Amino acid sequence: MYNDYLVQQVKVAEQLMKNKKPEKPKPSPCIILLHELFDALPIFSFEFREGRWHEHVVRVDKLEGQGSQGCQLRWALSAPDSENVRKVLQPDKIFKGVQE
């Protein structure tokens, strides 16, 4: 199915490159899954460490001697009680009265 769809798209592209009106593709069933949709959803992850809440974040570390191209991504923890901890997790409201 997906292969037929790709073949039709290649034919349409070839016709457009030759400045021809593309033929109407034959109808065929096609299912396309868009996993990028899920990548775009905001996901928050938190960790309780040493009595305080932190958000998991991605940090950009510049590598020395590499100029503007030398960057590395790494997992890190935010400062305790950051803005997202207060607004998204709301520990004072959700965990009120809960002891460690």
matplotlib code that plots the C-alpha trace (Angstrom):
import matplotlib.pyplot as plt

x = [0.0, 2.6, 4.8, 2.0, 1.6, 5.3, 5.3, 2.3, 4.0, 7.3, 5.3, 3.5, 6.8, 8.4, 5.4, 5.6, 9.4, 8.6, 5.9, 3.2, -0.2, 0.1, -2.3, -4.9, -3.6, -5.7, -7.5, -5.9, -6.1, -3.3, -2.5, 0.1, 1.1, 2.5, 4.7, 6.1, 2.7, 3.6, 7.1, 5.6, 3.5, 4.9, 6.0, 7.2, 9.2, 10.1, 12.3, 12.1, 15.7, 17.0, 13.6, 13.0, 11.4, 13.4, 12.4, 14.3, 15.7, 18.1, 21.2, 23.4, 27.1, 29.6, 32.7, 36.0, 38.0, 35.2, 33.9, 30.2, 29.8, 30.9, 27.8, 26.6, 23.2, 22.8, 20.1, 20.2, 18.0, 16.7, 17.2, 15.0, 11.5, 11.8, 8.9, 7.7, 7.8, 5.6, 3.2, 3.0, 3.6, 2.2, 3.7, 2.3, -1.2, -0.9, 1.3, -0.1, 0.1, 2.2, 5.3, 8.5]
y = [0.0, 2.6, 1.5, 2.2, 5.7, 6.5, 5.3, 7.6, 10.5, 10.0, 9.9, 13.2, 14.8, 13.7, 15.1, 18.4, 18.7, 18.4, 21.2, 18.7, 18.5, 15.4, 12.5, 12.0, 9.2, 6.0, 5.7, 3.3, 2.8, 4.5, 4.9, 7.4, 7.5, 10.8, 10.1, 13.7, 14.8, 13.1, 14.6, 18.1, 17.5, 19.1, 16.5, 17.4, 15.1, 15.8, 14.3, 14.7, 14.8, 15.9, 17.2, 19.4, 19.1, 19.5, 19.3, 17.1, 19.3, 19.2, 21.4, 22.5, 22.3, 24.1, 22.0, 23.9, 24.5, 23.6, 27.1, 27.7, 24.1, 22.4, 21.7, 18.7, 17.9, 16.3, 15.4, 17.6, 18.7, 22.2, 24.4, 23.4, 24.8, 26.3, 28.0, 24.8, 23.0, 25.7, 26.1, 22.6, 20.2, 22.5, 20.5, 22.8, 22.0, 18.4, 17.1, 19.2, 17.3, 14.4, 13.6, 12.4]
z = [0.0, 1.1, -1.7, -4.2, -2.7, -3.0, -6.6, -7.4, -5.7, -7.7, -11.0, -10.0, -9.2, -12.5, -14.4, -12.5, -13.2, -16.9, -16.6, -17.4, -15.6, -13.4, -14.0, -11.4, -9.2, -8.9, -5.6, -3.2, 0.5, 2.5, 6.2, 7.2, 10.9, 12.1, 15.0, 14.8, 16.2, 19.5, 19.5, 19.5, 22.6, 25.7, 28.2, 31.6, 33.9, 37.5, 40.2, 43.9, 45.2, 48.6, 49.7, 46.7, 43.2, 40.0, 36.4, 33.9, 31.2, 28.3, 28.6, 25.8, 26.7, 24.5, 23.8, 24.2, 21.1, 18.7, 18.0, 17.4, 16.0, 19.2, 21.3, 23.1, 24.6, 28.0, 30.5, 33.6, 36.5, 36.8, 39.8, 42.7, 42.6, 39.1, 37.3, 35.7, 39.0, 40.6, 37.6, 36.1, 39.0, 41.7, 44.6, 47.3, 46.0, 45.0, 47.8, 50.6, 53.8, 52.3, 54.4, 52.9]

ax = plt.figure().add_subplot(projection="3d")
ax.plot(x, y, z, "-o")
ax.set_aspect("equal")
plt.show()
